Amino acid sequence: MQASENRATTSAGTPPELVRAAFRELHGTRLHGFALLLTLGDRARAARLAGEALAAGMSRTAELRHPERAAAWLRRRVTRNAGRAGRHTYGRSAGDGRPALEELGAGAAAFAGLSALTTRERAALVADSIERLDRGDVATIVGIGGARLDRLIRRVRGRYTTTVAAALDEASAADGPTVDRIQAIAARALT
């Protein structure tokens, strides 16, 4: 008997290692970007959180077959683990994370806006306004739904907008391509 005949397969006949590779390929990059925004650009922490969530998700590929539901489940896990990490990032000042966020297209004002939010609030804003996930998926990610989720999103957008506007006012003396880019990012995040 050859080794290929001896390998385990999924119910659809696909070898599990191929399913896991496809799962990682489908979700890995965007999940890492979500984790970077959630951790305010802390590369090591974002990589660890995304990696742990992907590993847990790959062991559950049978129940996470629908890509959007899997995306929500993975982000929920990243959000929960980021909140449990014991590292309080609310109100964090500009630091090591800014260059990582700038690579994603988020400048100083966006960093300031995200820094003004808690981990859960950042997760809601990123999932809803940046990734534009379905409201049901956003509810899964942050653990609340309905009117409570709507109020959270409105409150978070308001605080984010106020903080970004203040940061842009400070930077307005130096108008130029960078400020234009920040304003464009803020506008996209709020639409």
FIPAKE-189323 format. One record per residue: y negated, z negated, x negated of N, C-alpha, C, O in turn. Coordinates in steps of 0.1 Angstrom, whole numbers, padded with zeros to 4 digits, always signed. Layout:
N
YZXYZXYZXYZX ...
END
This chain:
191
+0012+0000-0008+0000+0000+0000-0012+0000-0009-0013-0008-0018 -0022+0009-0006-0034+0009-0014-0044-0001-0010-0043-0006+0002 -0053-0005-0019-0063-0015-0016-0072-0012-0004-0075-0020+0004 -0075+0001-0003-0084+0005+0009-0077+0003+0022-0084+0000+0032 -0064+0004+0022-0056+0002+0035-0055-0013+0038-0053-0017+0049 -0057-0021+0028-0055-0036+0029-0068-0043+0032-0068-0055+0035 -0079-0036+0032-0092-0043+0034-0094-0046+0049-0089-0039+0058 -0100-0057+0052-0104-0061+0065-0114-0052+0071-0123-0047+0063 -0114-0050+0084-0124-0041+0090-0130-0049+0102-0124-0058+0107 -0142-0045+0107-0147-0050+0119-0140-0044+0131-0132-0036+0129 -0144-0049+0143-0137-0044+0155-0140-0029+0156-0132-0022+0163 -0151-0024+0151-0154-0010+0151-0148-0002+0140-0150+0010+0139 -0140-0009+0132-0133-0002+0121-0141-0001+0108-0137+0006+0099 -0153-0006+0107-0162-0006+0096-0159-0018+0087-0158-0029+0091 -0157-0015+0074-0155-0026+0064-0167-0036+0065-0178-0032+0065 -0164-0049+0065-0175-0059+0066-0185-0058+0056-0197-0061+0058 -0182-0054+0043-0192-0053+0033-0202-0042+0036-0214-0044+0032 -0198-0032+0043-0207-0021+0047-0216-0026+0058-0228-0023+0058 -0211-0034+0067-0219-0039+0078-0229-0049+0072-0241-0048+0076 -0225-0057+0063-0235-0067+0056-0246-0059+0049-0257-0063+0049 -0242-0049+0042-0251-0041+0034-0261-0034+0043-0273-0034+0041 -0257-0029+0054-0265-0022+0064-0275-0032+0070-0287-0030+0073 -0270-0044+0073-0278-0055+0079-0289-0059+0069-0301-0060+0073 -0286-0061+0057-0295-0064+0046-0306-0053+0045-0318-0055+0044 -0301-0040+0045-0310-0029+0044-0320-0028+0055-0331-0025+0054 -0315-0030+0067-0323-0029+0079-0333-0040+0080-0345-0037+0084 -0330-0052+0076-0339-0064+0079-0345-0069+0066-0356-0076+0068 -0340-0067+0055-0345-0074+0043-0359-0072+0039-0366-0082+0037 -0365-0060+0039-0378-0058+0034-0388-0064+0044-0398-0071+0040 -0387-0061+0057-0396-0067+0067-0395-0082+0068-0406-0088+0070 -0383-0087+0067-0382-0102+0067-0389-0108+0055-0395-0118+0057 -0387-0102+0044-0394-0107+0032-0409-0107+0034-0416-0116+0030 -0415-0096+0039-0429-0095+0042-0433-0106+0052-0444-0112+0050 -0425-0108+0062-0428-0119+0072-0429-0132+0064-0438-0140+0066 -0419-0135+0056-0418-0147+0049-0430-0149+0039-0435-0160+0037 -0434-0138+0033-0446-0139+0024-0459-0143+0032-0466-0151+0027 -0461-0137+0043-0472-0141+0052-0471-0155+0056-0481-0162+0057 -0459-0159+0060-0457-0173+0065-0459-0183+0054-0465-0194+0057 -0456-0180+0041-0457-0189+0030-0470-0187+0023-0472-0193+0012 -0479-0179+0028-0492-0176+0022-0490-0170+0008-0498-0173-0001 -0480-0162+0007-0478-0154-0006-0471-0161-0016-0471-0157-0028 -0464-0172-0013-0456-0179-0023-0443-0171-0025-0434-0172-0017 -0443-0163-0035-0432-0153-0037-0418-0160-0038-0409-0155-0031 -0417-0170-0046-0404-0177-0048-0399-0183-0035-0387-0181-0031 -0408-0190-0028-0404-0196-0015-0400-0186-0005-0391-0187+0003 -0408-0175-0004-0406-0164+0006-0392-0158+0003-0385-0155+0012 -0389-0155-0010-0377-0149-0013-0365-0158-0010-0355-0153-0005 -0367-0171-0012-0356-0180-0009-0354-0181+0006-0342-0181+0011 -0365-0182+0014-0363-0183+0028-0357-0171+0034-0348-0172+0043 -0362-0159+0030-0357-0146+0035-0342-0145+0031-0334-0141+0039 -0339-0148+0019-0325-0147+0014-0315-0156+0021-0304-0152+0025 -0320-0168+0024-0311-0178+0031-0309-0173+0046-0298-0174+0051 -0320-0168+0052-0318-0163+0066-0309-0151+0066-0301-0149+0075 -0311-0141+0057-0302-0130+0056-0288-0133+0054-0279-0128+0061 -0285-0143+0045-0271-0147+0043-0265-0153+0055-0254-0150+0059 -0273-0161+0062-0268-0167+0075-0266-0156+0085-0256-0157+0093 -0275-0147+0086-0274-0136+0096-0263-0127+0093-0256-0122+0103 -0260-0124+0080-0249-0115+0077-0235-0121+0081-0226-0114+0084 -0235-0135+0082-0222-0141+0086-0221-0140+0101-0211-0144+0107 -0231-0136+0108-0231-0135+0123-0234-0121+0128-0240-0119+0139 -0231-0111+0120-0235-0097+0124-0229-0093+0137-0235-0085+0145 -0217-0098+0141-0211-0095+0154-0220-0099+0166-0221-0091+0175 -0226-0110+0165-0235-0115+0176-0249-0111+0174-0257-0112+0184 -0253-0105+0163-0267-0101+0160-0267-0086+0159-0275-0080+0151 -0260-0079+0167-0259-0064+0167-0272-0057+0171-0275-0047+0165 -0279-0062+0180-0291-0056+0185-0302-0059+0174-0306-0070+0172 -0308-0048+0168-0318-0050+0157-0330-0059+0161-0333-0067+0152 -0335-0058+0173-0347-0066+0176-0343-0080+0178-0350-0089+0173 -0332-0083+0184-0327-0097+0186-0324-0103+0172-0327-0115+0170 -0318-0095+0163-0315-0100+0150-0328-0103+0143-0329-0113+0136 -0338-0094+0144-0351-0097+0137-0357-0110+0142-0362-0118+0134 -0356-0113+0155-0362-0125+0160-0354-0137+0155-0360-0147+0151 -0341-0136+0155-0332-0147+0150-0335-0150+0136-0336-0162+0132 -0336-0140+0128-0339-0141+0113-0353-0148+0111-0354-0157+0103 -0363-0143+0118-0376-0149+0117-0377-0163+0122-0384-0172+0116 -0369-0166+0132-0368-0180+0137-0363-0189+0126-0368-0200+0124 -0353-0184+0120-0346-0192+0109-0356-0194+0097-0357-0205+0092 -0363-0184+0093-0373-0185+0083-0384-0195+0087-0388-0203+0079 -0389-0194+0099-0399-0202+0104-0395-0217+0104-0402-0226+0099 -0383-0219+0109-0378-0233+0110-0376-0239+0096-0380-0250+0093 -0370-0231+0087-0368-0236+0073-0381-0238+0065-0382-0247+0057 -0391-0229+0068-0404-0231+0061-0410-0244+0066-0417-0250+0058 -0409-0247+0079-0415-0259+0084-0408-0271+0079-0414-0282+0078 -0395-0270+0076-0387-0282+0072-0388-0284+0057-0384-0294+0052 -0394-0274+0050-0394-0275+0035-0402-0287+0030-0401-0290+0018 -0409-0293+0038-0417-0305+0034-0429-0301+0026-0437-0310+0021 -0432-0289+0026-0444-0284+0019-0455-0281+0029-0453-0271+0037 -0465-0288+0030-0475-0287+0040-0485-0276+0036-0493-0278+0026 -0485-0264+0042-0494-0253+0038-0506-0252+0047-0514-0243+0044 -0507-0260+0058-0519-0258+0066-0531-0262+0058-0532-0272+0052 -0541-0253+0059-0554-0255+0052-0553-0253+0037-0562-0258+0030 -0542-0247+0033-0540-0245+0018-0552-0237+0013-0556-0227+0019 -0556-0241+0001-0567-0233-0005-0562-0221-0012-0550-0220-0015 -0571-0211-0015-0567-0199-0022-0560-0203-0035-0565-0212-0042 -0549-0196-0038-0542-0200-0050-0533-0188-0054-0536-0177-0052 -0521-0192-0058-0512-0182-0064-0507-0172-0053-0504-0160-0057 -0508-0175-0041-0503-0165-0031-0512-0154-0028-0508-0144-0022 -0525-0154-0031-0534-0144-0028-0530-0130-0033-0530-0120-0026 -0526-0129-0046-0522-0116-0051-0510-0110-0043-0510-0097-0040 -0501-0118-0039-0489-0113-0031-0494-0107-0018-0489-0097-0013 -0503-0114-0012-0508-0110+0001-0517-0097+0000-0517-0089+0009 -0524-0097-0011-0532-0085-0013-0523-0072-0015-0527-0062-0011 -0512-0074-0021-0502-0063-0022-0497-0058-0008-0494-0046-0006 -0498-0067+0002-0494-0064+0015-0506-0058+0023-0504-0053+0034 -0518-0058+0017-0530-0053+0023-0538-0063+0029-0548-0060+0036 -0535-0076+0027-0543-0087+0033-0552-0093+0022-0547-0098+0012 -0565-0092+0023-0574-0097+0013-0578-0111+0015-0571-0119+0022 -0589-0115+0009-0594-0129+0009-0597-0134+0023-0593-0145+0026 -0603-0126+0032-0606-0131+0045-0593-0133+0053-0592-0143+0060 -0584-0124+0052-0571-0125+0059-0564-0138+0054-0558-0145+0061 -0564-0140+0041-0558-0151+0035-0564-0164+0040-0557-0174+0044 -0577-0164+0041-0584-0176+0047-0580-0178+0061-0578-0189+0065 -0579-0167+0069-0575-0169+0083-0561-0174+0084-0559-0183+0093 -0552-0169+0077-0538-0174+0077-0537-0188+0072-0529-0196+0078 -0545-0192+0062-0545-0205+0057-0550-0216+0067-0546-0227+0066 -0558-0211+0077-0563-0220+0087-0552-0224+0097-0555-0232+0106 -0541-0218+0097-0530-0219+0107-0518-0227+0101-0516-0227+0089 -0511-0234+0110-0499-0240+0107-0488-0229+0105-0490-0218+0108 -0477-0233+0099-0466-0224+0098-0462-0217+0111-0460-0205+0112 -0460-0225+0121-0456-0220+0134-0467-0211+0140-0463-0200+0145 -0479-0214+0138-0490-0206+0143-0490-0193+0135-0493-0182+0141 -0488-0193+0122-0488-0181+0114-0476-0172+0119-0478-0160+0121 -0465-0178+0122-0453-0171+0127-0456-0164+0140-0453-0152+0142 -0463-0171+0149-0467-0165+0162-0476-0153+0160-0474-0142+0166 -0486-0155+0151-0496-0144+0149-0490-0132+0142-0492-0121+0147 -0482-0135+0132-0476-0123+0125-0467-0116+0134-0467-0104+0134 -0458-0123+0141-0448-0116+0149-0455-0109+0161-0450-0098+0164 -0465-0115+0167-0471-0109+0178-0481-0098+0174-0481-0087+0180 -0490-0101+0166-0502-0092+0163-0500-0083+0151-0506-0072+0151 -0491-0086+0142-0489-0077+0130-0477-0069+0132-0477-0057+0131 -0466-0076+0134-0453-0069+0136-0451-0063+0150-0443-0054+0153 -0459-0068+0160-0459-0064+0173-0445-0064+0180-0441-0055+0186 -0439-0076+0178-0426-0078+0184-0427-0081+0199-0438-0085+0203 -0417-0078+0206-0417-0081+0220-0420-0096+0223-0416-0105+0214 -0427-0099+0234-0430-0113+0236-0418-0123+0237-0418-0134+0233 -0407-0117+0242-0395-0125+0242-0390-0129+0228-0385-0140+0226 -0391-0119+0219-0388-0122+0205-0397-0132+0199-0393-0140+0191 -0410-0131+0202-0420-0140+0196-0416-0154+0202-0417-0164+0194 -0413-0155+0214-0409-0168+0220-0396-0174+0213-0396-0186+0210 -0387-0165+0209-0375-0170+0202-0380-0175+0188-0375-0186+0184 -0389-0168+0181-0393-0172+0168-0400-0185+0168-0397-0193+0159 -0409-0188+0177-0417-0200+0177-0411-0211+0186-0416-0222+0185 -0401-0208+0194-0394-0218+0202-0401-0222+0215-0398-0232+0221 -0411-0214+0219-0417-0216+0233-0419-0203+0239-0420-0192+0233 -0421-0203+0252-0423-0190+0259-0433-0192+0271-0439-0202+0272 -0434-0182+0279-0442-0182+0290-0457-0185+0288-0463-0180+0278 -0462-0193+0297-0477-0196+0296-0480-0204+0283-0491-0202+0278 -0471-0212+0279-0473-0220+0266-0474-0210+0254-0483-0213+0246 -0466-0200+0254-0467-0190+0243-0480-0183+0244-0487-0180+0234 -0484-0179+0256-0497-0172+0258-0509-0180+0253-0517-0175+0246 -0509-0193+0257-0519-0202+0252-0519-0203+0237-0530-0203+0231 -0508-0204+0231-0507-0206+0217-0512-0193+0210-0520-0194+0201 -0509-0182+0215-0513-0169+0209-0528-0168+0210-0535-0164+0200 -0534-0171+0222-0549-0170+0223-0556-0180+0214-0565-0176+0207 -0551-0192+0213-0557-0202+0204-0556-0198+0190-0566-0199+0182 -0544-0193+0186-0542-0189+0172-0551-0177+0168-0558-0177+0158 -0552-0167+0177-0561-0156+0175-0575-0160+0173-0582-0155+0165 -0579-0169+0182-0593-0174+0181-0596-0181+0168-0606-0178+0162 -0587-0190+0164-0590-0197+0151-0589-0187+0139-0597-0188+0130 -0580-0178+0140-0579-0168+0129-0591-0160+0129-0597-0158+0118 -0596-0155+0140-0608-0147+0141-0620-0154+0136-0628-0149+0128 -0622-0166+0140-0633-0174+0136-0633-0176+0120-0643-0175+0114 -0622-0179+0115-0620-0181+0100-0623-0168+0093-0630-0168+0083 -0617-0157+0098-0619-0144+0091-0634-0140+0092-0639-0136+0082 -0640-0142+0103-0654-0139+0105-0663-0147+0095-0672-0141+0089 -0660-0160+0094-0667-0168+0084-0665-0163+0070-0675-0163+0062 -0653-0160+0066-0650-0155+0053-0657-0141+0050-0662-0139+0039 -0657-0133+0061-0664-0120+0059-0679-0122+0058-0686-0114+0051 -0685-0132+0065-0699-0134+0064-0703-0138+0050-0713-0134+0044 -0694-0147+0044-0696-0151+0030-0695-0139+0021-0703-0138+0011 -0687-0130+0024-0685-0118+0015-0694-0107+0018-0695-0097+0011 -0702-0108+0029-0710-0096+0033-0721-0092+0023-0725-0081+0023 -0725-0101+0014-0734-0098+0004-0728-0088-0006-0735-0081-0013 -0715-0087-0006-0708-0078-0015-0701-0067-0008-0690-0064-0011 -0708-0062+0003-0702-0051+0010-0697-0040+0001-0704-0036-0009 -0686-0034+0005-0680-0023-0003-0666-0020+0002-0663-0025+0013 -0659-0013-0006-0645-0009-0001-0636-0021+0001-0628-0020+0011 -0637-0031-0006-0628-0043-0004-0631-0049+0009-0622-0053+0017 -0644-0052+0012-0648-0058+0024-0644-0049+0036-0639-0054+0046 -0646-0036+0035-0642-0027+0045-0627-0028+0048-0622-0027+0059 -0619-0029+0037-0605-0030+0039-0601-0043+0046-0592-0043+0055 -0607-0054+0042-0605-0067+0049-0608-0066+0064-0600-0071+0072 -0619-0060+0067-0623-0059+0081-0613-0050+0088-0610-0054+0100 -0608-0040+0082-0598-0032+0089-0585-0039+0092-0579-0038+0102 -0581-0047+0082-0569-0055+0084-0571-0066+0095-0562-0068+0103 -0582-0072+0095-0585-0082+0105-0585-0076+0119-0580-0081+0128 -0591-0064+0120-0592-0057+0133-0578-0053+0137-0575-0054+0149 -0569-0048+0128-0555-0045+0132-0548-0057+0136-0540-0056+0146 -0550-0068+0130-0543-0080+0133-0547-0086+0147-0539-0093+0154 -0558-0082+0152-0563-0088+0164-0562-0078+0176-0564-0082+0187 -0558-0066+0174-0556-0057+0185-0543-0057+0191-0540-0050+0201 
END
